[in-house]
Amino acid sequence: MKACRSSTKIIAVHSLSHMAVDFICILSLMHSFGNDAQMIVLYNFCAFALQLPIGQVLDLLVKDRDDKQRIPLYAAIAGMMLCIIGSFITPLISGVGNALFHTGAGMICMEQDEVNELKGRGLGVFVAPGALGVTGGILLASTKWFSVVRIVLCVVMALLCVIAISIHSHEKTIIRPISRPLHTDDLRVSLLCLSAVILRSLAGTSLVFSWRIGVVYIVLSTLALAAGKAAGGFLSARLNVKNASVMSLLLAAAFYLVSDHPFFGLCALFFFNMTMPLTLYIEMKNRPDMHGFAFGLLTFGLFIGWLPAFYGICANVNASRPGTLISAISMILLVYAETLRERNS
């Protein structure tokens, strides 16, 4: 019970840090480079693509059970400090800090979720607040209160760093589950999960709703995204990954068909984004001793899926039919991935 309470505190503080990090990074990026396409691509490469090599390095640095929390914590704290510094110098520094934080904090939450048998609930809670931070940064980047908002965020992030260090210092070493040797199907599982993430990123950046105009609907869409990500982890814990994937994506496909209506469009966003913690959970279980690689691989997929929309290859596509198709394909990918993983576990 004490371990579970400690895990809840750890996941909570890193989830709040996730929102703050994304907030300050997007705030500084849009304020400084909002109209510079090349700098936006470079920032996103630093923030997302770099998580894969950073994750691999952190995996190599982990030598024992204590390191599973200590090494990622160092990365997360260093990342937050770089985000603060970068907000005053250049968002590119913040991008590197963003990658360090996400990888480190992601590894911590994956470890906490696994050893406490949260079955994905911790993953959903961790990933959900990021959308809130991104939207907040976009909406407030051009405000006259930019400097005040930035200072407040820096102070909040510094306090979160102190709290995270304090909580981790009181945590007792947790005995991890026995790891298993890698199988040939592990690569297939990773590729299936990567494909699902690329599709989700492509849908999130390319598909548009005719009604999503104005601050109110942007905020409502963000809340639907965040709520879906959090709910996905709890649904997975209740039903198991395969059943949660089928249920959420069938509903997403159905709601996408009628997504020209705001209510149904928000429902489509909610159910479709339930897949984020599901995909992360499958890859976490698939790579029990390589959580850094697992997290970095999937965030690399987010970067790949973002590129076509940014360069106008498939931008501003009506969400209705493509959303339904992507939901159906994603369901097949996740169910197949979990089936392979279960067979080799």
Secondary structure, DSSP 8 states (H G I E B T S, - for coil): -HHHHHHHHHHHHHHHHHHHHHHHHHHHHHHHHTT-HHHHHHHHIIIIITHHHHHHHHHHH--STTHHHHHHHHHHHHHHHHHHHHHHS-HHHHHHHHHHHHHHHHHHHHHHHHHTT-TTHHHHHHHTHHHHHHHHHHHHTTSTTHHHHHHHHHHHHHHHHHHHHHHHHT-------------THHHHHHHHHHHHHHHHHHHHHHEE-TT--SHHHHHHHHHHHHHHHHHHHHHHHHH-HHHHHHHHHHHHHHHHHTTTSHHHHHHHHHHHTTHHHHHHHHHHHH-TT-HHHHHHHHHHHHHHHHHHHHTTSS-SEESHHHHHHHHHHHHHHHHHHHHHHHHH-
